[in-house]
Amino acid sequence: MQYLVKFEDENKLSDVLQVPDSIDSNQLKTLFNLNKGVSLYINGSMIVDTLQKTLKGDTDIESIKIIKVVAKSGSAPSAYCSSVISGHSGPVLTLVITKDGRTLVTAGADKTVRFWDMLTKTQIKIHRKHNHWIMALIELDDFIVAGGMDSNISVYSKTGDFIMSFSKQKKGITKLIKVDQNVFVSGARDGTVAIFDISDNIANCRNILQHKLPITDIKTNGKIIVSSSKDGAVKISDINLEYICHINESDTQVNCIEIVGDKIVTGDELGNVLVYESNKVKYRMKHKREVISVSGDENGMNFVTGSFDKTVKGWNAETGALLFTQYHVDFVYRVKYFNDLVISIGKDRIVKYYRPSENKRVCEFVTKDEIYDFDYSKGTVVAVSKDSNVYFYNN
């Protein structure tokens, strides 16, 4: 079978060319003199193998197929574990690597926020401003913000100096996300979502949105804010947290959400993965157990889900097609999409790396205990664990 194709590269279209369905990704790149580092997409699906396999079921040979060229190359995987550092006196629950890659911030069950030098892997400053577990950390333009189960939010400078603490919500802070510059949103176990603006070292609460039960996740794309709750509610607000609508259709607990292009993806307690478009369900997918984590790629085409059924699944947001399945030997706690690199962690103590464009597992590392969180920056992955250690993986 032959297909008519055009290449779209930075909104420029090539001439029409007839190619066989057996042509693969590398041959297409050679044919159109493309860099080997680019990724190719057709009908929203990444071309990993041949056109025939990517377009399975599509027998329309008259219409011209548009092959989109995505120039951003995949993130580099780590190659070895460079350091295992102790420091916390209890499980480490959350972390963030600053955008400049110089500083690591960790927090956890020992109620401390710790600043580390990424180069020397040594602690710079330790803060004990909370009296319960610290569940969330984010980096703003000028600050680091931590949220604890004591319902307090603490704010630090980028150099690790304590600035202030405040509390506007109850029963514990579970989620923090950056909205813009020094504006952030927090989600709490009292069912509230609050938006704050830090100016002149003062945190101003702009608005509060109420859910019925504890908040499970919050996401933003800079235009809307989406929040989910244990009551199954998924609420859409504008960027100022003014309520627009809700899109849930059951009372099943929603564990995680993601904004993928113009779509919203949810994962729930029954293993359902729902893709919403224009606030209506477009696709329904399924895991065998609870879906705990979801992450979209930067192109807004694909996303991955992690589940207690011990699998990581890759999906196409445009078609709902299952792209790949990767297996852990125990619960998956978190999965993240970094360009063309998918990293997942879980109870099995394993950090797994998968390259979607090559359809293969790149590498994996084993830690001493289950892993609760990780972050990635410039080829380095830092993972934090139940064993109180901080693991550094470098390329």
N, C-alpha and C positions, 0 to 999 in steps of 0.2 A: 504494500500500500504506500502511496505517495501523499505527502501533505504540502500545502502551500503555506509558507511562513514568512513573516517579517520580524526583524529585530527592532525593539524599542529601547534606545539607549539615551537617557536624559531627555526624554520626550521627542527624540528624533527617530523617524522610522526609516528603515533600510528599504531597498527594492525587494520585490517579491521573488522568492526562490522556491523551487520544488525540491523537497528532500525526501528520502525514504524513511519509513517508520522505524527502521532498524538503526538510524543514526543516534549516537549517544551524546552526552553532554560535552565530552572532550572534543569530539569530532565537530560539533556545532561551533565550539569556541575557535577551533582551527580554521573552519570554513569561513567565519566572519572576522578572523584575525583579532580575536578578543584575548584579553589577559586571562591567564589560567586561574587567577585568584577570584574572578567574578563568579556570581551565582546566576543561574538561568531559571526563569519561572514561566510556566505556560498554564493558562486558566487558573492562576493562583497557586499551582503546585510546583515545587522545585523539581527541575529535571535532574534526577540522580542517575538514572540508567538511560534506557532508550526512550524515544518519543512514543513508541508503541506501549511501553509499560506505563509511562506517565499519562498518556491519553487513553488508557484502557476503557473500552466501551464507546469511544468517540469515533464513529465511522463517517463523519461528515468530512469528505475530502474536497468539497467545493469551496467552503469558507476559508478565508485566510486566517491562519493562527498567528497570534502576536506573541513573540517570545520576549519577555522583559529581562533586560540586563541589569542586575544589581551589582554595582561596582564594589561595594563594601566587602572586603575579604573577611573570612572567619577569624574569630579570636584565637590566639595561640593557647594550646593547652599547657598545663604544668607538666614537668617531666620528672620531678623527684620531690620528696619531702625534705626540706632544708632544715627545719627546726620544729621541735615540740617543746613548747614553753609552758611551765606552770606559773601560777601567780594568783589566780582566784582560789578561794577556799570553799567553793561549791560549784555546781554545774554552771557553765557559761551558756546563756540563753540567746544572746543577740550580739551583733557586731556591725560595724560599718567602716569601710576604708574610705578615707577622704578622697575627693576627686583628683587631687594632685598626687595621690599615691604615696604620700609621705607619712601619714598618720593613720593608725588603727585605733578604733575605740571599741571596747568590749564592756559587757555588763551581764549580770546574772543573778543567781540565787543568793550570792553572798552580799547582795544589796549595794555593791560598789560599781562605779563607772571608772574604767581605767583607760588611760591614754598611753599608746605605745609608739615608739619610733619604728617604722617599717624597715628601715635599713639595718639598724642594729638589733632589732627585735627585743628591745628593752622597754620597761615601763617608765613613762615620763612622769605621770601624775596619777594619783588614786584619790577618788572622792567617795565619801560615805554620807550622802545627802538623802538617802531613802531608808525607810525602815521595813521594806518588803522587797520581794523579787522585782527586778527590772526586766520588763518584757519587750521594750521597743527602743530603738535608736534611729535617729535620722541626722543627716547633714543638711543644713541650710547654707545660704551664701556666706553668712558671717558667724554661724553658731552651730554647735552640736546640741541636740535635744534628746533627753531620755525620759521615758514614761514608765512608772512603776505600779505595782499592785497596791501600793499605799495611796493611789490616786493622785500622787504628786507628779508634776512635770518639772524637771530640772534643766537648766540652760547653762552651757559652757562656751567659752571662746574657742576658736580653732586651735589655740595653743594650750588648751587644757585648763584654763582658769575658770573657777566657778563664778557664775554671774547672779543667778537667782533661782528660786523654786516657787511654784504656785500650784493651786488646785482649784479647778472649776467643775470637776466631774467626780463621780463617786464609784466605789467598788472596784477600782483598779483600771489603769490605762493598758489597753491591749494592742493598739495600733497607732502608728504615727506615719504620716506621709507629707512630703513637701509639695506645696502648691505652686509657689512662686517666690523667688528671692528669700525673704525671711518670713514668709507666710506658710503655715502648716495646719494640718487637720489632725485631730486626735480622736480615737474611738475608745469607749470605755464599757465596762461591764454593767453600768447602769442604763445602757441602751442609748447613750447620747453620742453624737458626733459634733465636735466643736471646732471652729476655725479661729486661729490666733494669728496676730501680726506682731512681731517683735520690732519695736522702734524705740530708740534711745534707752535700750536696756529695760524696757517695760513691755510686758505681754498684754496685748489688748484682745479681748474676746469679741469677735465680730458677730458671730451667730452660733446658734445651737440647733441641731436637728435631732428629733427624738424617735428612736425605735422602741419596740415593746420589750425586747430582750437584749442580752449582751451583744456588742458589736463583734463580728468575726473578721471582717476585712474592709478595707477602703482603698480605692484607686482613683486616679485622676489622669486626664490627658491634657490638662491645661485649659479645657473648655467646660468640662462637666466634672462633678465628683460623684462617684458611685459608692454606696455603702451597703453592707450586708449584715444580717443579724441571725441569731439562733432561732428566731421565730419564722425564718424563711423569707423575710422581707428583703427585697433589693430595691433601694431607693436611689433615684437620680436627682441630683441637685445642680444648680448652676455653680459657677466658680466662686460665688459668694455664699454658698451653702443654702441658697433659697430653694425649697422643694419644688420639683417639676412634676415628677410622677413616680410610680413604682411599677416594676415589671415582673414580679414574682407571681406564680400561679398556684402555689401550694404552701403548706406550713412546714415543709421539710427544711431542716436546718441547712443553710448555705454556709459552707466553710471558707470558700475562696472565690474571688472574682478577678477579672482582668478585662482591660479595654484593648481590643485588637482591631486596629484600623477604625472602621465605623461600627464595629460590633462589640457587644458585651458578652463575655463568657462567664458562666458560673459553674462551680462544682459543689455537690451537696453530700449530705450524710448517707444517702442511699446509693451513691456511686454514679449519679446522673451528671452528665456534662451538657449544659444547654448553651447554645449560641443564639443570641438575640440580635435581630436587625430591625431597626425602626421600632424598637420596644416590643417586638413580637418574636416568638421562638421560630428560628429558621431551621436549626438542626438539633437533634437529640442524639447524644452518644452515651456510652456506658462503660464504667468500670465495675468490677465485681464487689468492691467495697467502697468505703468512704473516700471521696476525692478531697485531698488536703491542700494541694498547691496547684496553681496554674500560672503560666508565664507566657507572654507573647513575644514574637521576634520583632525586631525594630522595623521591619518592612510592613508590618500589619497584615501579613498573609497567613502565617502559621502560628500555632501555639502548642505548648506541652502541658500535660497534667500528670500529677503524682498522686498515688493512691495507697491506701492500706492493703490493697490487693497485691502489693509488692511490685507494681509495674509503673513505668513511665511511658506515656503514650504521646506521640506527636500527631497533630491533626492539622488539616487544611481548613482555615476559617471560611474560605469562599465556597468550598464544596462539601465540607463535613467529612471528607475522606480521612481514614486512618493512614498515616504515613509510615509510622514505625512503632515498635514496642520494644522497650528495654526492661530487663528484669533485675530486681534486687532480691535478696533472700529474706527480707523482713520489711516492715512498714516503710514506705517512702514518706519522709517528712517535708522535704522541700525540693523544688526543681526550678531552675532559672534558665532563660534563653539569652545567650550572649552572641549576637550576630549569627554565626554558623556553628556555635558550640553550645551544647546542652549539658548542664552540670546538675547532678542530683545527689541527695544525701538521705540518710535514714537511720533507722534503728539497727540495721545490720552493720553499722560502723564503716560503711564503704562510701567513698567519694567517687562517683562515676562520671566519665566524660564521654560524650557521644557527638559525632560529627554528622549532621543530617545530610549534607551534600554528598558525602562519601558513603552514607548508609553503613557506618561501622562505629564500634566502640573504640575510642582512641586510647584510653588508659583508665586505670582505677587505683585507688589507694585505700588501705585499711588503717583505721585508727583503733585506739584501745577501748573505746566505748561509743555508744550511740551519739550521733552528731545532730545538734539542734539548729545550727544556722551556719551560713558561709557567705563570703563576698569575694568578688573577683576584680582585679585591677592589673592591667599591663602584664598579663601572663602569670600573675601570682594569685593563688587561691588561699584564703585564710578560712579555716573551719574551727568552730568551737563546739565543745563536747560536754557530755554529762560527767566525764572524768576530771573536769576543772581545767583541762589543758587547752592551749591554743596551738593549732597546727598550721604551719606555713608550707605551701607547695609552690615551688618555683620552676620556671622553664629554663 
